[in-house]
Amino acid sequence: MSATTSIRLPENLRLELETVSAQLHRGKNWIIAEALQIYLKSLRNPSLEMEAKRQSLLVSKQERPDTFWEDNADTQGWV
């Protein structure tokens, strides 16, 4: 089941949405629903976002060989 709603978009965002919609051959509704789903999921589990940011910042500050992730990834507590 679905419901119809309307939203106001700034002109630049509307144009970008139309461009991406054409490039992906997907409807604007699909893109908006997908983006909203991803956003709402991130709100439910902010610790994963914070951990990803922490690890990204850690990596960006170091010179690393090709095996950096395998050798240094902090996966403690991951399922």
C-alpha positions in Angstrom: 0.0 0.0 0.0 1.2 3.5 -0.7 0.0 7.0 -0.2 0.5 10.2 -2.2 2.2 13.2 -0.6 3.7 16.4 -1.9 6.9 18.2 -1.1 8.5 21.5 -2.0 12.0 21.3 -3.4 14.4 24.1 -4.1 14.9 24.6 -7.8 18.5 23.3 -7.9 17.4 20.1 -6.1 14.5 19.6 -8.4 16.7 19.9 -11.4 19.3 17.5 -10.0 16.5 15.0 -9.2 15.2 15.2 -12.8 18.7 14.7 -14.2 19.5 11.7 -12.0 16.0 10.2 -12.7 16.7 10.4 -16.4 20.3 9.0 -16.0 19.1 6.0 -13.9 15.9 5.4 -15.9 14.1 5.5 -12.5 11.1 7.6 -11.5 11.5 10.6 -9.3 9.2 8.9 -6.8 11.5 5.9 -6.6 14.6 8.1 -6.0 12.9 10.1 -3.3 11.5 7.0 -1.5 14.9 5.3 -1.7 16.7 8.4 -0.3 14.2 8.8 2.5 14.5 5.1 3.4 18.3 5.4 3.7 18.1 8.6 5.7 15.6 7.2 8.1 17.6 4.0 8.6 20.7 6.1 9.5 18.6 7.9 12.1 17.8 4.6 13.7 21.4 3.5 13.9 23.7 6.5 14.3 26.4 4.5 15.9 27.3 2.8 12.6 27.5 6.2 10.9 29.8 7.5 13.7 32.0 4.4 13.5 32.3 4.7 9.8 33.3 8.4 10.1 35.8 7.6 12.9 37.5 4.9 10.8 37.5 7.1 7.7 39.2 9.9 9.6 41.7 7.5 11.1 42.7 6.2 7.6 42.8 9.6 6.0 45.6 10.6 8.5 47.9 7.8 7.7 50.0 6.6 4.8 49.0 3.1 4.1 49.9 0.1 2.1 47.4 -1.8 0.0 46.6 -4.1 2.9 45.9 -1.3 5.4 42.2 -2.2 5.9 42.9 -5.9 6.4 45.7 -5.2 8.9 44.0 -2.3 10.8 40.2 -2.5 10.5 38.5 -2.3 13.9 35.8 -4.9 13.6 35.4 -5.6 17.3 31.7 -6.0 18.1 30.6 -6.4 14.5 28.1 -9.2 13.8 
